Amino acid sequence: MKKRRKTGFESFAQTFLIIATVIFVFGIIMVKSVESSYNRTIQKLQNEINTVESDIDSLQMQKQELVSFNRVAEVTTSKGYTYQNDATASTAGVQE
């Protein structure tokens, strides 16, 4: 049997296919690498957000403790102020 010789187009097509396949494989690898990098960045930012939210919650609790009536009364008493409650509650009886 005779060996059939490749035409110029067949040789070009084969070379093009090999080059396209190599570029495609490297492209997929690059896209996965970039995606992984973005995922790491997102994870770091999410951890920072969680930390800041935790700090905010802690500060809100501290604020509520500091503005409580007992705390305010304690501080004012230590500064020499006195609390006078002259307000009286009155109730009106319901007549039937």
KEVEX-452609 format. One record per residue (C-alpha): residue in three letters; x, y, z. Coordinates in steps of 0.001 Angstrom, whole numbers, plus 500000, padded with zeros to 6 digits. Example, Ala and Ser with C-alpha at 12.3 -4.5 7.8 and 13.67 -1.06 7.14 Angstrom:
2
{res->ala, x->512300, y->495500, z->507800}
{res->ser, x->513670, y->498940, z->507140}
//
This chain:
96
{res->met, x->500000, y->500000, z->500000}
{res->lys, x->501037, y->503474, z->499238}
{res->lys, x->501317, y->506101, z->501928}
{res->arg, x->499092, y->508989, z->501207}
{res->arg, x->500788, y->512318, z->501489}
{res->lys, x->499075, y->515109, z->503490}
{res->thr, x->497931, y->518145, z->501662}
{res->gly, x->498851, y->521625, z->502834}
{res->phe, x->495371, y->522185, z->504249}
{res->glu, x->495431, y->518941, z->506259}
{res->ser, x->498814, y->519829, z->507710}
{res->phe, x->497600, y->523339, z->508588}
{res->ala, x->494374, y->521998, z->510120}
{res->gln, x->496261, y->519497, z->512278}
{res->thr, x->498697, y->522163, z->513511}
{res->phe, x->495850, y->524582, z->514165}
{res->leu, x->493918, y->521946, z->516126}
{res->ile, x->496932, y->521158, z->518332}
{res->ile, x->497620, y->524848, z->519008}
{res->ala, x->493932, y->525541, z->519734}
{res->thr, x->493789, y->522593, z->522149}
{res->val, x->496894, y->523784, z->524013}
{res->ile, x->495535, y->527345, z->524239}
{res->phe, x->492179, y->526003, z->525429}
{res->val, x->493792, y->523908, z->528187}
{res->phe, x->495959, y->526810, z->529372}
{res->gly, x->492921, y->529100, z->529263}
{res->ile, x->490909, y->526771, z->531466}
{res->ile, x->493796, y->526516, z->533934}
{res->met, x->494158, y->530308, z->534028}
{res->val, x->490421, y->530874, z->534559}
{res->lys, x->490365, y->528354, z->537420}
{res->ser, x->493391, y->530064, z->538977}
{res->val, x->491752, y->533495, z->538813}
{res->glu, x->488520, y->532076, z->540209}
{res->ser, x->490409, y->530508, z->543101}
{res->ser, x->492145, y->533808, z->543802}
{res->tyr, x->488816, y->535644, z->543870}
{res->asn, x->487338, y->533016, z->546184}
{res->arg, x->490229, y->533492, z->548630}
{res->thr, x->489737, y->537260, z->548542}
{res->ile, x->486003, y->536876, z->549119}
{res->gln, x->486639, y->534533, z->552059}
{res->lys, x->489050, y->537032, z->553667}
{res->leu, x->486562, y->539860, z->553231}
{res->gln, x->483756, y->537727, z->554671}
{res->asn, x->485899, y->536970, z->557733}
{res->glu, x->486610, y->540695, z->558177}
{res->ile, x->482890, y->541479, z->557872}
{res->asn, x->482057, y->538865, z->560507}
{res->thr, x->484702, y->540289, z->562857}
{res->val, x->483419, y->543845, z->562429}
{res->glu, x->479807, y->542731, z->562960}
{res->ser, x->480860, y->540956, z->566139}
{res->asp, x->482647, y->544102, z->567338}
{res->ile, x->479559, y->546198, z->566582}
{res->asp, x->477342, y->543827, z->568564}
{res->ser, x->479773, y->543950, z->571484}
{res->leu, x->479872, y->547752, z->571409}
{res->gln, x->476078, y->547956, z->571315}
{res->met, x->475875, y->545749, z->574391}
{res->gln, x->478446, y->547926, z->576183}
{res->lys, x->476485, y->551033, z->575223}
{res->gln, x->473289, y->549575, z->576660}
{res->glu, x->475090, y->548725, z->579888}
{res->leu, x->476558, y->552228, z->580176}
{res->val, x->473278, y->554057, z->579558}
{res->ser, x->471246, y->551935, z->581959}
{res->phe, x->469511, y->553913, z->584699}
{res->asn, x->471473, y->552225, z->587487}
{res->arg, x->474796, y->553058, z->585846}
{res->val, x->473778, y->556685, z->585227}
{res->ala, x->472551, y->557027, z->588825}
{res->glu, x->475826, y->555550, z->590105}
{res->val, x->477959, y->557952, z->588073}
{res->thr, x->475886, y->561003, z->588989}
{res->thr, x->476009, y->560086, z->592669}
{res->ser, x->479799, y->559676, z->592498}
{res->lys, x->480034, y->563164, z->590933}
{res->gly, x->477982, y->564694, z->593751}
{res->tyr, x->474633, y->564992, z->592044}
{res->thr, x->471420, y->563804, z->593641}
{res->tyr, x->468386, y->562326, z->592017}
{res->gln, x->465032, y->563611, z->593121}
{res->asn, x->461948, y->561953, z->591863}
{res->asp, x->459128, y->564382, z->592606}
{res->ala, x->456884, y->562839, z->590043}
{res->thr, x->453915, y->561073, z->591552}
{res->ala, x->451667, y->558700, z->589835}
{res->ser, x->447978, y->559143, z->590208}
{res->thr, x->445229, y->556918, z->589107}
{res->ala, x->441655, y->557873, z->588608}
{res->gly, x->439160, y->555358, z->589795}
{res->val, x->436754, y->554064, z->587244}
{res->gln, x->433204, y->554847, z->588239}
{res->glu, x->430525, y->552482, z->587250}
//
